[in-house]
Amino acid sequence: MTNTKLKNTLKVQRAKKDLTQQQLAELVCVTRKTINTVEKGRYVPSTVLALKLAKTLEVTVEELFILHEE
Amino acid sequence: MIPNIEKLSIRRRKMLMGFSFGFGFSLIAFFLNSVSSKSVGFSNFEIIILLFAILGWIFWSYYLIRIMYYNKKIKQDPQLSASLNDEYIQYLRLKSFNIAFWIVLILQGFLYVINMFYSLSVEMVIIVNIFVAVLTAAISFIILDREQ
C-alpha cells in the first residue's frame, strides 16, 4: 500500500519572483504564518488558495504542488 | 517595520493569552472558594481568594473588551478581516474546539468517578466545566498558532 504525500515548490517559486512570505501573503490575502505552514508542508491549502498561489506566482498548480508516492 | 497584518495577528495572540490567564486565575479563586468550608464572616484565606478573584475578573474582562473592540475594528475592513481570519486560522479554530470537546467529555468521566467517592456540588461541576472548556479551547489555539 503506497503512502501519498503532498510536496510543494512554494519556497522556490516565491524566491524566483523575489517575494518574501509577507509579500506573497498580502497578494493572496492570507497571513504570513499561513504561507509559512504551507511551505513547510504542515498545512494543505484549499483548492482556492492553491489556485490563487499558482496564479500569483505565474505557474501551474501542478508545478506548485506535487503528489509524492512512497 | 512589521506589516499591519502581522502586528494585528501578534496582538490577537497576546490578547488571547491575557484573557486566558485572567480567566484561569479568577476561576481558580472561585474553585478554591467553593471547596473551602463555609463559615460566618470572611477568614483571611477567603479574603485572599476574593482579592485574587477580583483581580482575575478585572484582567480577563479588560482583555475580553479589547478582543471585542479588535474584532469590531477589523470587521470594518473586509480585506483585512479576510486575511486575519483566513482558512488556516479557521482550521486552527476548528481543531481547538475539537480538542476542547474531547477533553470536556473525558472530564465528565472523571467527575462521574469522583462523585462516587466524594459528593460534588452542582456549583463546582459547573465551574470546572466552564474552566476546562474555555481554557482548553483558548490554550489549544494559542499552542497551535505558535510559529513553528
Backbone of each chain as ProteinMPNN parsed JSONL, in Angstrom:
{"seq_chain_A": "MTNTKLKNTLKVQRAKKDLTQQQLAELVCVTRKTINTVEKGRYVPSTVLALKLAKTLEVTVEELFILHEE", "coords_chain_A": {"N_chain_A": [[0.842, -1.199, 0.0], [0.679, 2.136, -0.985], [1.974, 5.188, 0.338], [0.754, 8.356, 0.183], [2.054, 11.547, -0.216], [1.923, 15.129, 0.009], [3.89, 17.374, -1.655], [5.564, 20.55, -2.02], [6.626, 23.303, -4.085], [6.726, 25.821, -3.261], [8.393, 27.634, -1.874], [10.594, 27.812, -3.548], [9.475, 28.791, -5.938], [8.527, 31.185, -4.991], [10.887, 32.476, -4.338], [11.958, 32.781, -6.857], [10.397, 34.783, -7.83], [11.223, 36.74, -6.277], [9.96, 37.372, -3.825], [8.955, 38.015, -0.469], [7.725, 36.031, 2.305], [5.773, 37.474, 3.572], [5.048, 39.377, 1.624], [3.995, 37.753, -0.393], [1.905, 36.657, 1.062], [0.268, 38.882, 1.44], [-0.498, 39.373, -1.188], [-2.122, 37.206, -1.788], [-4.022, 37.409, 0.138], [-3.798, 36.236, 2.778], [-2.374, 35.302, 5.994], [1.095, 35.738, 6.902], [1.969, 33.598, 8.357], [0.377, 31.541, 7.46], [1.362, 31.11, 4.863], [3.905, 30.284, 5.565], [3.372, 27.867, 6.966], [2.271, 26.358, 4.917], [4.437, 26.176, 3.138], [6.188, 24.671, 4.667], [4.941, 22.318, 4.66], [3.119, 21.667, 6.594], [0.515, 22.34, 6.493], [-2.192, 21.746, 4.375], [-3.242, 23.566, 1.694], [-6.442, 24.966, 0.691], [-8.306, 24.344, -2.359], [-8.908, 26.75, -3.537], [-7.045, 28.538, -2.413], [-4.69, 27.358, -3.3], [-4.94, 27.693, -6.045], [-4.94, 30.469, -6.169], [-2.359, 31.006, -5.283], [-0.857, 29.794, -7.294], [-1.612, 31.337, -9.499], [-0.688, 33.868, -8.733], [2.033, 33.426, -8.584], [2.536, 32.799, -11.122], [2.615, 30.213, -12.213], [1.71, 26.759, -12.872], [-0.712, 24.862, -10.966], [0.088, 22.275, -10.672], [2.816, 22.471, -10.91], [3.404, 23.711, -8.631], [2.372, 22.175, -6.486], [2.957, 18.876, -5.649], [2.187, 15.464, -5.885], [3.501, 12.963, -4.013], [4.454, 9.692, -4.074], [5.189, 7.133, -1.823]], "CA_chain_A": [[0.0, 0.0, 0.0], [1.535, 3.315, -1.085], [1.661, 6.321, 1.197], [0.823, 9.547, -0.665], [2.342, 12.819, 0.48], [1.887, 16.325, -0.829], [5.078, 18.232, -1.519], [5.363, 21.797, -2.748], [7.808, 24.074, -4.501], [6.306, 27.194, -2.996], [9.546, 28.464, -1.482], [11.431, 28.007, -4.75], [8.747, 29.675, -6.857], [8.474, 32.512, -4.345], [12.239, 33.047, -4.473], [12.127, 33.168, -8.28], [9.695, 36.058, -8.017], [11.828, 37.661, -5.305], [8.916, 37.786, -2.875], [9.045, 37.494, 0.891], [6.495, 35.334, 2.712], [4.811, 38.536, 3.879], [4.573, 39.972, 0.367], [3.136, 36.75, -1.033], [0.7, 36.559, 1.893], [-0.592, 40.057, 1.147], [-1.025, 39.242, -2.551], [-3.195, 36.189, -1.817], [-4.946, 37.705, 1.249], [-3.685, 35.362, 3.948], [-1.302, 35.778, 6.869], [2.435, 35.214, 6.613], [2.039, 32.305, 9.031], [-0.274, 30.561, 6.569], [2.339, 30.818, 3.811], [4.971, 29.546, 6.224], [2.938, 26.489, 7.266], [2.101, 25.659, 3.631], [5.79, 25.895, 2.644], [6.799, 23.612, 5.487], [4.159, 21.097, 4.471], [2.319, 21.399, 7.805], [-0.892, 22.618, 6.211], [-2.549, 21.587, 2.962], [-4.17, 24.656, 1.391], [-7.662, 24.641, -0.053], [-8.159, 24.478, -3.807], [-8.96, 28.19, -3.834], [-5.746, 29.139, -2.06], [-3.691, 26.771, -4.201], [-5.106, 28.358, -7.35], [-4.508, 31.875, -6.001], [-0.89, 30.988, -5.199], [-0.35, 29.477, -8.64], [-1.867, 32.496, -10.364], [0.19, 34.965, -8.301], [3.419, 33.072, -8.898], [2.56, 32.574, -12.584], [2.94, 28.811, -12.513], [0.51, 25.913, -12.762], [-0.879, 24.249, -9.633], [0.865, 21.022, -10.69], [4.219, 22.821, -10.687], [3.493, 24.202, -7.249], [2.063, 21.078, -5.547], [3.245, 17.581, -6.271], [1.847, 14.276, -5.107], [4.682, 12.092, -3.952], [4.063, 8.373, -3.546], [6.322, 6.4, -1.255]], "C_chain_A": [[0.884, 1.259, 0.0], [1.029, 4.436, -0.174], [1.847, 7.587, 0.356], [1.046, 10.792, 0.174], [2.302, 13.966, -0.509], [3.145, 17.143, -0.575], [4.809, 19.5, -2.312], [6.68, 22.491, -3.058], [7.555, 25.558, -4.244], [7.486, 28.112, -2.695], [10.414, 28.807, -2.7], [10.758, 29.013, -5.699], [8.675, 31.101, -6.299], [9.81, 33.225, -4.501], [12.491, 33.522, -5.906], [11.485, 34.526, -8.561], [10.225, 37.127, -7.061], [10.788, 38.248, -4.346], [9.208, 37.221, -1.487], [7.732, 36.772, 1.202], [5.388, 36.369, 2.96], [4.196, 39.125, 2.607], [3.62, 39.012, -0.347], [1.819, 36.638, -0.281], [-0.267, 37.698, 1.578], [-1.228, 39.934, -0.23], [-2.173, 38.241, -2.629], [-4.164, 36.309, -0.647], [-4.974, 36.632, 2.343], [-2.594, 35.945, 4.838], [0.026, 35.128, 6.473], [2.594, 33.808, 7.209], [1.421, 31.199, 8.168], [0.69, 30.148, 5.461], [3.456, 29.943, 4.386], [4.58, 28.086, 6.467], [2.709, 25.69, 5.98], [3.475, 25.258, 3.088], [6.433, 24.725, 3.383], [6.027, 22.3, 5.392], [3.287, 20.75, 5.664], [0.834, 21.627, 7.561], [-1.124, 22.474, 4.712], [-3.567, 22.667, 2.618], [-5.404, 24.163, 0.646], [-7.383, 24.828, -1.546], [-8.079, 25.949, -4.199], [-7.604, 28.832, -3.562], [-4.645, 28.632, -2.978], [-3.739, 27.458, -5.575], [-4.633, 29.81, -7.288], [-2.989, 31.956, -5.99], [-0.29, 30.744, -6.585], [-0.483, 30.675, -9.573], [-0.901, 33.638, -10.037], [1.635, 34.685, -8.701], [3.612, 32.732, -10.38], [3.11, 31.194, -12.94], [1.638, 28.021, -12.465], [0.459, 25.315, -11.359], [-0.026, 22.984, -9.542], [2.361, 21.282, -10.507], [4.455, 23.211, -9.234], [3.307, 23.074, -6.223], [2.187, 19.751, -6.261], [2.861, 16.453, -5.327], [3.021, 13.319, -5.173], [4.28, 10.763, -3.314], [5.287, 7.612, -3.076], [6.077, 4.908, -1.328]], "O_chain_A": [[1.731, 1.426, 0.877], [-0.172, 4.599, 0.044], [2.945, 7.865, -0.126], [0.328, 11.054, 1.14], [2.601, 13.808, -1.693], [3.429, 17.549, 0.551], [3.931, 19.525, -3.175], [7.693, 22.291, -2.388], [8.102, 26.427, -4.923], [7.561, 29.23, -3.204], [10.895, 29.931, -2.851], [11.389, 29.949, -6.189], [8.752, 32.081, -7.04], [9.857, 34.427, -4.763], [13.153, 34.535, -6.131], [11.951, 35.301, -9.397], [9.743, 38.26, -7.039], [10.751, 39.454, -4.099], [9.655, 36.082, -1.354], [6.756, 36.888, 0.461], [4.228, 36.159, 2.603], [2.986, 39.341, 2.527], [2.569, 39.418, -0.842], [0.752, 36.536, -0.886], [-1.475, 37.487, 1.465], [-2.372, 40.345, -0.423], [-3.089, 38.401, -3.435], [-5.017, 35.445, -0.444], [-6.04, 36.187, 2.769], [-1.967, 36.948, 4.494], [0.056, 34.101, 5.795], [3.265, 32.948, 6.637], [1.898, 30.064, 8.159], [0.816, 28.962, 5.158], [3.889, 28.979, 3.755], [5.367, 27.178, 6.202], [2.928, 24.479, 5.957], [3.656, 24.129, 2.632], [7.13, 23.903, 2.79], [6.424, 21.293, 5.979], [2.763, 19.638, 5.737], [-0.006, 21.162, 8.331], [-0.369, 22.998, 3.893], [-4.655, 22.686, 3.195], [-5.404, 23.085, 0.052], [-6.362, 25.393, -1.939], [-7.297, 26.341, -5.065], [-7.085, 29.58, -4.389], [-3.768, 29.394, -3.384], [-2.706, 27.758, -6.173], [-4.01, 30.315, -8.222], [-2.399, 32.847, -6.6], [0.664, 31.409, -6.988], [0.43, 30.983, -10.34], [-0.366, 34.291, -10.934], [2.367, 35.59, -9.103], [4.718, 32.418, -10.819], [3.943, 31.038, -13.833], [0.597, 28.544, -12.068], [1.468, 25.271, -10.656], [0.513, 22.659, -8.484], [3.088, 20.422, -10.01], [5.55, 23.059, -8.693], [4.008, 23.031, -5.211], [1.607, 19.531, -7.324], [3.167, 16.482, -4.135], [3.469, 12.924, -6.249], [3.828, 10.716, -2.17], [6.272, 7.459, -3.798], [6.921, 4.122, -0.897]]}, "seq_chain_B": "MIPNIEKLSIRRRKMLMGFSFGFGFSLIAFFLNSVSSKSVGFSNFEIIILLFAILGWIFWSYYLIRIMYYNKKIKQDPQLSASLNDEYIQYLRLKSFNIAFWIVLILQGFLYVINMFYSLSVEMVIIVNIFVAVLTAAISFIILDREQ", "coords_chain_B": {"N_chain_B": [[10.289, 47.108, 9.683], [7.275, 45.965, 10.948], [4.662, 44.574, 9.119], [1.155, 45.583, 8.938], [-0.827, 43.484, 9.108], [0.586, 41.394, 10.229], [1.269, 42.522, 12.691], [-1.283, 42.841, 13.837], [-2.052, 40.193, 14.007], [-0.217, 39.208, 15.868], [-0.955, 40.774, 18.025], [-3.535, 39.838, 18.513], [-3.015, 37.264, 19.398], [-1.621, 37.809, 21.773], [-3.612, 39.098, 23.25], [-5.416, 37.027, 23.589], [-3.896, 35.338, 25.159], [-3.648, 36.916, 27.449], [-6.329, 37.103, 28.221], [-6.867, 34.351, 28.721], [-5.159, 33.852, 30.865], [-6.151, 35.619, 32.873], [-8.785, 34.676, 33.085], [-8.438, 31.994, 33.877], [-7.163, 32.441, 36.309], [-9.121, 33.82, 37.824], [-11.119, 31.886, 37.946], [-9.88, 29.806, 39.276], [-9.756, 30.913, 41.784], [-12.517, 31.034, 42.361], [-13.074, 28.33, 42.393], [-11.49, 27.441, 44.552], [-12.8, 28.782, 46.547], [-15.255, 27.496, 46.53], [-14.609, 24.999, 47.478], [-13.617, 25.447, 49.975], [-14.34, 25.563, 53.514], [-17.519, 26.73, 54.524], [-18.058, 29.526, 56.452], [-19.235, 31.785, 59.012], [-18.886, 35.145, 58.217], [-15.71, 36.425, 56.879], [-12.78, 34.59, 56.44], [-9.186, 34.985, 56.697], [-8.022, 33.614, 54.597], [-10.157, 33.387, 52.813], [-10.544, 36.039, 52.172], [-8.221, 36.584, 50.786], [-8.59, 34.862, 48.61], [-10.832, 36.057, 47.509], [-9.773, 38.526, 46.715], [-7.95, 37.694, 44.763], [-9.769, 36.635, 42.945], [-11.178, 38.928, 42.174], [-9.127, 40.408, 41.005], [-8.452, 38.709, 38.911], [-10.878, 38.751, 37.504], [-10.982, 41.443, 36.672], [-8.783, 41.49, 35.025], [-9.363, 39.546, 32.971], [-11.74, 40.573, 31.984], [-10.955, 43.035, 30.975], [-9.292, 42.193, 28.856], [-11.154, 40.782, 27.353], [-12.884, 42.805, 26.518], [-11.102, 44.247, 24.98], [-10.574, 42.369, 22.968], [-13.092, 42.199, 21.792], [-13.384, 44.789, 20.839], [-11.255, 44.892, 19.056], [-12.08, 42.927, 17.184], [-14.335, 44.206, 16.205], [-13.24, 46.463, 14.987], [-11.698, 45.303, 12.982], [-13.624, 44.123, 11.374], [-14.559, 46.241, 9.969], [-12.924, 46.556, 7.838], [-13.078, 44.652, 5.21], [-11.177, 43.209, 3.637], [-8.931, 43.051, 5.237], [-10.037, 41.677, 7.365], [-10.63, 39.256, 6.117], [-8.054, 38.354, 5.561], [-6.883, 38.122, 8.137], [-8.542, 36.256, 9.288], [-8.133, 33.917, 7.832], [-8.183, 30.771, 5.927], [-6.47, 29.041, 7.265], [-6.43, 29.923, 9.927], [-9.104, 29.498, 10.53], [-9.141, 26.748, 10.337], [-7.447, 26.125, 12.481], [-9.019, 27.044, 14.584], [-11.212, 25.324, 14.481], [-9.899, 22.934, 15.051], [-9.016, 23.467, 17.637], [-11.454, 23.682, 19.033], [-12.303, 21.089, 18.698], [-10.395, 19.655, 20.163], [-10.951, 20.721, 22.711], [-13.559, 19.81, 23.063], [-13.252, 16.982, 23.291], [-11.653, 16.822, 25.557], [-13.329, 17.949, 27.498], [-15.32, 16.042, 27.448], [-13.974, 13.758, 28.377], [-13.43, 14.72, 30.88], [-15.98, 14.665, 32.046], [-16.257, 11.99, 32.564], [-14.27, 11.644, 34.521], [-15.301, 13.289, 36.55], [-17.634, 11.957, 37.095], [-16.688, 9.575, 38.197], [-15.286, 10.567, 40.437], [-17.411, 11.614, 41.86], [-18.555, 9.35, 42.872], [-17.174, 8.806, 45.126], [-16.876, 11.156, 46.489], [-19.05, 13.693, 47.263], [-20.022, 15.895, 44.834], [-20.672, 19.334, 44.405], [-23.187, 21.064, 42.495], [-22.488, 23.6, 41.745], [-19.669, 23.526, 41.777], [-19.135, 21.639, 39.786], [-20.14, 22.934, 37.539], [-18.449, 25.184, 37.454], [-15.943, 23.98, 37.083], [-16.335, 22.735, 34.586], [-16.79, 24.974, 32.904], [-14.391, 26.304, 33.228], [-12.516, 24.394, 32.216], [-13.482, 23.97, 29.586], [-13.45, 26.561, 28.288], [-10.778, 27.407, 28.716], [-9.266, 25.278, 27.639], [-9.917, 25.368, 24.927], [-8.979, 27.95, 24.279], [-6.236, 27.846, 25.017], [-5.37, 25.7, 23.452], [-5.644, 26.799, 20.913], [-3.774, 28.884, 21.078], [-1.399, 27.431, 21.345], [-1.397, 25.903, 18.968], [-1.267, 27.941, 17.117], [1.251, 28.936, 17.3], [4.495, 30.006, 16.12], [6.172, 27.801, 14.033]], "CA_chain_B": [[8.938, 47.51, 10.098], [6.357, 44.819, 10.844], [3.43, 44.983, 8.428], [-0.053, 45.726, 9.743], [-1.492, 42.2, 9.345], [1.434, 40.651, 11.162], [1.111, 43.19, 14.005], [-2.62, 42.516, 14.345], [-2.047, 38.767, 14.329], [0.538, 39.089, 17.121], [-1.784, 41.41, 19.06], [-4.641, 38.916, 18.795], [-2.447, 36.17, 20.185], [-1.309, 38.337, 23.113], [-4.886, 39.367, 23.945], [-5.959, 35.722, 23.944], [-3.088, 34.864, 26.278], [-4.041, 37.725, 28.608], [-7.679, 36.663, 28.59], [-6.774, 33.0, 29.29], [-4.516, 33.967, 32.174], [-7.097, 36.249, 33.799], [-9.936, 33.785, 33.249], [-7.992, 30.862, 34.694], [-6.86, 32.995, 37.629], [-10.36, 34.121, 38.545], [-11.875, 30.652, 38.177], [-9.184, 29.05, 40.332], [-10.205, 31.526, 43.031], [-13.89, 30.575, 42.596], [-12.992, 26.906, 42.704], [-10.978, 27.347, 45.927], [-13.862, 29.276, 47.419], [-16.331, 26.513, 46.606], [-14.179, 23.812, 48.241], [-13.277, 25.831, 51.351], [-15.518, 25.439, 54.391], [-18.29, 27.97, 54.638], [-18.197, 29.976, 57.838], [-19.821, 33.126, 59.132], [-17.829, 36.142, 58.038], [-14.633, 36.052, 55.967], [-11.487, 34.273, 57.036], [-8.096, 35.616, 55.935], [-7.868, 32.838, 53.363], [-11.258, 33.748, 51.911], [-10.294, 37.414, 51.708], [-7.171, 36.476, 49.765], [-9.234, 34.252, 47.43], [-11.707, 37.089, 46.919], [-8.91, 39.514, 46.037], [-7.454, 37.042, 43.546], [-10.905, 36.519, 42.02], [-11.463, 40.273, 41.642], [-8.017, 40.744, 40.101], [-8.633, 37.878, 37.72], [-12.043, 39.283, 36.794], [-10.594, 42.71, 36.023], [-7.817, 41.137, 33.989], [-9.958, 38.916, 31.792], [-12.752, 41.488, 31.442], [-10.198, 44.01, 30.182], [-8.865, 41.573, 27.599], [-12.361, 40.438, 26.587], [-13.341, 44.052, 25.885], [-10.112, 44.557, 23.938], [-10.799, 41.419, 21.869], [-14.341, 42.597, 21.119], [-13.082, 46.043, 20.126], [-10.363, 44.46, 17.972], [-12.915, 42.26, 16.174], [-15.223, 45.218, 15.613], [-12.422, 47.305, 14.101], [-11.275, 44.504, 11.82], [-14.794, 43.901, 10.503], [-14.767, 47.45, 9.154], [-12.095, 46.39, 6.648], [-13.334, 43.259, 4.793], [-9.986, 42.529, 3.14], [-8.112, 42.792, 6.425], [-10.765, 40.634, 8.099], [-10.46, 38.005, 5.37], [-6.658, 37.92, 5.729], [-6.634, 37.724, 9.532], [-9.35, 35.063, 9.573], [-8.006, 33.088, 6.626], [-8.556, 29.366, 6.079], [-5.595, 28.371, 8.238], [-6.931, 30.317, 11.251], [-10.383, 28.787, 10.699], [-8.758, 25.353, 10.563], [-6.93, 26.051, 13.858], [-10.169, 27.238, 15.495], [-11.962, 24.052, 14.49], [-9.061, 21.945, 15.73], [-9.036, 23.834, 19.066], [-12.767, 23.289, 19.568], [-12.315, 19.638, 18.682], [-9.588, 19.248, 21.328], [-11.707, 21.099, 23.91], [-14.713, 18.909, 23.157], [-12.83, 15.664, 23.788], [-11.171, 16.972, 26.936], [-14.515, 18.134, 28.362], [-16.011, 14.746, 27.507], [-13.184, 12.917, 29.287], [-13.618, 15.322, 32.21], [-17.258, 14.186, 32.599], [-15.966, 10.664, 33.089], [-13.544, 11.833, 35.781], [-16.222, 13.851, 37.553], [-18.573, 10.882, 37.444], [-15.977, 8.657, 39.1], [-15.02, 11.292, 41.688], [-18.698, 11.76, 42.539], [-18.872, 8.083, 43.554], [-16.464, 8.779, 46.413], [-16.972, 12.454, 47.147], [-20.217, 14.369, 46.694], [-19.668, 17.161, 44.18], [-21.78, 20.298, 44.296], [-23.503, 21.491, 41.124], [-21.696, 24.824, 41.51], [-18.296, 23.145, 41.47], [-19.115, 20.958, 38.487], [-20.325, 23.968, 36.503], [-17.229, 25.997, 37.385], [-14.878, 23.157, 36.485], [-16.644, 22.568, 33.161], [-16.555, 26.244, 32.201], [-12.933, 26.493, 33.313], [-11.826, 23.482, 31.292], [-13.952, 24.197, 28.205], [-12.95, 27.832, 27.75], [-9.312, 27.463, 28.714], [-8.718, 24.278, 26.716], [-10.061, 25.892, 23.565], [-8.1, 29.107, 24.11], [-4.83, 27.429, 25.087], [-5.107, 24.879, 22.253], [-5.462, 27.712, 19.787], [-2.502, 29.602, 21.274], [-0.314, 26.48, 21.064], [-1.414, 25.55, 17.536], [-0.993, 29.14, 16.334], [2.613, 29.419, 17.508], [5.384, 29.907, 14.972], [6.899, 26.522, 14.069]], "C_chain_B": [[7.969, 46.342, 9.885], [5.069, 45.29, 10.183], [2.217, 44.893, 9.347], [-0.688, 44.378, 10.099], [-0.711, 41.384, 10.368], [1.275, 41.198, 12.581], [-0.213, 42.803, 14.645], [-2.715, 41.056, 14.752], [-1.335, 38.526, 15.663], [-0.295, 39.647, 18.279], [-2.927, 40.483, 19.466], [-4.17, 37.786, 19.7], [-2.181, 36.612, 21.625], [-2.583, 38.576, 23.913], [-5.505, 38.046, 24.413], [-5.199, 35.128, 25.128], [-3.467, 35.598, 27.56], [-5.404, 37.308, 29.127], [-7.626, 35.301, 29.289], [-6.186, 33.037, 30.695], [-5.497, 34.51, 33.213], [-8.279, 35.341, 34.102], [-9.58, 32.613, 34.154], [-7.77, 31.29, 36.138], [-8.134, 33.195, 38.441], [-11.134, 32.844, 38.855], [-11.201, 29.749, 39.201], [-9.63, 29.58, 41.688], [-11.628, 31.068, 43.37], [-13.905, 29.118, 43.038], [-12.536, 26.695, 44.146], [-12.053, 27.766, 46.923], [-14.953, 28.223, 47.595], [-15.922, 25.28, 47.398], [-13.83, 24.15, 49.687], [-14.54, 25.77, 52.198], [-16.203, 26.785, 54.537], [-18.414, 28.341, 56.112], [-18.791, 31.377, 57.859], [-18.706, 34.156, 59.03], [-16.744, 35.628, 57.106], [-13.374, 35.73, 56.74], [-10.432, 34.969, 56.197], [-7.92, 34.944, 54.571], [-8.931, 33.237, 52.343], [-11.093, 35.159, 51.362], [-9.261, 37.402, 50.581], [-7.762, 35.91, 48.47], [-10.082, 35.292, 46.707], [-10.893, 38.123, 46.145], [-8.378, 38.954, 44.724], [-8.552, 36.974, 42.489], [-11.186, 37.866, 41.362], [-10.387, 40.682, 40.645], [-8.159, 39.999, 38.772], [-9.769, 38.384, 36.852], [-11.681, 40.525, 36.008], [-9.707, 42.413, 34.816], [-8.519, 40.571, 32.749], [-11.061, 39.76, 31.188], [-12.091, 42.515, 30.527], [-9.821, 43.409, 28.827], [-10.049, 41.166, 26.733], [-12.891, 41.665, 25.84], [-12.394, 44.423, 24.749], [-10.31, 43.656, 22.734], [-12.045, 41.816, 21.08], [-14.13, 43.86, 20.284], [-12.217, 45.756, 18.895], [-11.174, 43.835, 16.832], [-13.823, 43.254, 15.449], [-14.454, 46.08, 14.613], [-12.039, 46.56, 12.827], [-12.425, 44.297, 10.848], [-15.046, 45.086, 9.577], [-13.959, 47.396, 7.86], [-12.226, 44.94, 6.186], [-12.08, 42.508, 4.329], [-9.06, 42.143, 4.292], [-8.713, 41.654, 7.233], [-10.562, 39.276, 7.447], [-9.042, 37.459, 5.55], [-6.397, 37.395, 7.131], [-7.415, 36.484, 9.941], [-9.335, 34.125, 8.369], [-8.282, 31.616, 6.934], [-7.714, 28.642, 7.112], [-6.057, 28.685, 9.666], [-8.256, 29.598, 11.532], [-10.137, 27.306, 11.0], [-8.265, 25.179, 12.006], [-8.053, 26.196, 14.877], [-10.954, 25.939, 15.623], [-11.208, 22.979, 15.266], [-9.068, 22.192, 17.246], [-10.353, 23.415, 19.707], [-12.886, 21.773, 19.649], [-11.568, 19.093, 19.912], [-10.369, 19.518, 22.618], [-12.898, 20.165, 24.122], [-14.312, 17.58, 23.785], [-12.346, 15.742, 25.226], [-12.341, 17.158, 27.898], [-15.27, 16.806, 28.518], [-15.302, 13.791, 28.481], [-13.358, 13.403, 30.723], [-14.909, 14.826, 32.857], [-17.078, 12.802, 33.215], [-15.263, 10.749, 34.444], [-14.488, 12.315, 36.885], [-17.22, 12.79, 38.016], [-17.942, 9.929, 38.457], [-15.734, 9.318, 40.456], [-16.291, 11.391, 42.523], [-19.124, 10.475, 43.268], [-18.267, 8.073, 44.953], [-16.66, 10.081, 47.204], [-18.095, 13.245, 46.475], [-19.838, 15.748, 46.139], [-20.88, 18.081, 44.087], [-21.974, 20.67, 42.831], [-22.646, 22.696, 40.749], [-20.274, 24.468, 41.076], [-18.192, 22.497, 40.095], [-19.243, 21.979, 37.35], [-19.05, 24.778, 36.327], [-16.11, 25.219, 36.692], [-15.098, 22.99, 34.988], [-16.365, 23.834, 32.365], [-15.057, 26.505, 32.103], [-12.228, 25.661, 32.24], [-12.214, 23.769, 29.838], [-13.327, 25.454, 27.598], [-11.424, 27.838, 27.645], [-8.69, 26.459, 27.75], [-8.78, 24.786, 25.278], [-9.074, 27.027, 23.316], [-6.629, 28.694, 24.067], [-4.449, 26.547, 23.891], [-4.834, 25.769, 21.058], [-4.117, 28.433, 19.888], [-1.325, 28.69, 20.923], [-0.248, 26.152, 19.564], [-0.989, 26.728, 16.662], [0.454, 29.613, 16.446], [3.438, 29.206, 16.237], [6.194, 28.611, 15.073], [8.072, 26.501, 13.097]], "O_chain_B": [[7.86, 45.804, 8.783], [4.456, 46.267, 10.613], [2.243, 44.228, 10.382], [-1.047, 44.148, 11.254], [-1.29, 40.764, 11.26], [1.161, 40.44, 13.544], [-0.274, 42.478, 15.831], [-3.382, 40.721, 15.731], [-1.797, 37.735, 16.486], [-0.335, 39.07, 19.366], [-3.241, 40.368, 20.65], [-4.855, 37.408, 20.651], [-2.476, 35.885, 22.573], [-2.633, 38.293, 25.11], [-6.054, 37.969, 25.512], [-5.793, 34.489, 25.996], [-3.592, 34.989, 28.623], [-5.605, 37.176, 30.334], [-8.261, 35.111, 30.326], [-6.655, 32.343, 31.597], [-5.654, 33.938, 34.292], [-8.722, 35.25, 35.247], [-10.321, 32.279, 35.078], [-8.146, 30.581, 37.072], [-8.214, 32.789, 39.6], [-11.741, 32.735, 39.92], [-11.876, 29.007, 39.915], [-9.856, 28.813, 42.623], [-11.92, 30.751, 44.524], [-14.651, 28.73, 43.936], [-13.107, 25.884, 44.875], [-12.194, 27.179, 47.995], [-15.509, 28.077, 48.683], [-16.78, 24.582, 47.937], [-13.753, 23.26, 50.533], [-15.654, 25.904, 51.693], [-15.561, 27.828, 54.655], [-18.84, 27.52, 56.924], [-18.838, 32.061, 56.836], [-17.684, 34.03, 59.704], [-16.844, 34.512, 56.596], [-12.946, 36.504, 57.597], [-10.728, 35.484, 55.118], [-7.703, 35.598, 53.551], [-8.638, 33.403, 51.159], [-11.462, 35.436, 50.221], [-9.397, 38.097, 49.575], [-7.479, 36.405, 47.378], [-10.061, 35.399, 45.481], [-11.279, 38.541, 45.053], [-8.356, 39.644, 43.704], [-8.313, 37.218, 41.307], [-11.406, 37.944, 40.153], [-10.683, 41.229, 39.583], [-8.011, 40.563, 37.688], [-9.653, 38.444, 35.628], [-12.023, 40.654, 34.833], [-9.86, 42.999, 33.744], [-8.308, 41.043, 31.632], [-11.301, 39.674, 29.984], [-12.597, 42.823, 29.448], [-10.008, 44.037, 27.785], [-9.957, 41.201, 25.506], [-13.294, 41.573, 24.68], [-12.831, 44.861, 23.685], [-10.226, 44.117, 21.596], [-12.05, 41.774, 19.85], [-14.637, 43.976, 19.168], [-12.438, 46.322, 17.825], [-10.978, 44.171, 15.664], [-14.045, 43.152, 14.242], [-14.954, 46.388, 13.531], [-12.057, 47.125, 11.734], [-12.223, 44.295, 9.634], [-15.673, 44.943, 8.528], [-14.267, 48.102, 6.899], [-11.542, 44.071, 6.726], [-11.935, 41.315, 4.595], [-8.485, 41.054, 4.312], [-8.0, 40.778, 7.724], [-10.349, 38.272, 8.127], [-8.849, 36.25, 5.676], [-5.767, 36.352, 7.302], [-6.998, 35.747, 10.834], [-10.369, 33.611, 7.944], [-8.58, 31.262, 8.075], [-8.2, 27.721, 7.769], [-6.071, 27.797, 10.519], [-8.492, 29.145, 12.652], [-10.835, 26.698, 11.811], [-8.62, 24.208, 12.673], [-8.036, 25.54, 15.919], [-11.312, 25.513, 16.721], [-11.796, 22.217, 16.034], [-9.118, 21.249, 18.037], [-10.362, 22.856, 20.803], [-13.504, 21.243, 20.572], [-12.05, 18.194, 20.6], [-10.443, 18.664, 23.501], [-13.195, 19.781, 25.253], [-14.969, 17.108, 24.713], [-12.597, 14.837, 26.022], [-12.346, 16.588, 28.989], [-15.789, 16.497, 29.591], [-15.938, 13.114, 29.289], [-13.425, 12.606, 31.659], [-14.947, 14.589, 34.064], [-17.668, 12.484, 34.248], [-15.606, 10.033, 35.385], [-14.466, 11.807, 38.006], [-17.595, 12.743, 39.187], [-18.571, 9.533, 39.438], [-15.951, 8.701, 41.499], [-16.25, 11.266, 43.747], [-19.956, 10.518, 44.174], [-18.782, 7.413, 45.855], [-16.613, 10.087, 48.434], [-18.084, 13.44, 45.26], [-19.398, 16.635, 46.87], [-21.977, 17.648, 43.733], [-21.041, 20.599, 42.031], [-22.15, 22.813, 39.628], [-19.745, 25.042, 40.124], [-17.266, 22.78, 39.334], [-18.545, 21.894, 36.339], [-18.616, 25.032, 35.203], [-15.421, 25.749, 35.82], [-14.152, 23.092, 34.206], [-15.777, 23.78, 31.285], [-14.534, 26.872, 31.051], [-11.436, 26.185, 31.457], [-11.35, 23.804, 28.962], [-12.745, 25.403, 26.514], [-10.859, 28.224, 26.622], [-7.685, 26.764, 27.108], [-7.824, 24.651, 24.515], [-8.412, 27.069, 22.279], [-5.873, 29.132, 23.199], [-3.334, 26.641, 23.379], [-3.908, 25.525, 20.285], [-3.407, 28.571, 18.892], [-0.369, 29.124, 20.281], [0.832, 26.13, 18.973], [-0.416, 26.534, 15.59], [0.85, 30.569, 15.779], [3.128, 28.355, 15.403], [6.832, 28.359, 16.096], [8.781, 25.499, 13.008]]}, "name": "protein", "num_of_chains": 2, "seq": "MTNTKLKNTLKVQRAKKDLTQQQLAELVCVTRKTINTVEKGRYVPSTVLALKLAKTLEVTVEELFILHEEMIPNIEKLSIRRRKMLMGFSFGFGFSLIAFFLNSVSSKSVGFSNFEIIILLFAILGWIFWSYYLIRIMYYNKKIKQDPQLSASLNDEYIQYLRLKSFNIAFWIVLILQGFLYVINMFYSLSVEMVIIVNIFVAVLTAAISFIILDREQ"}
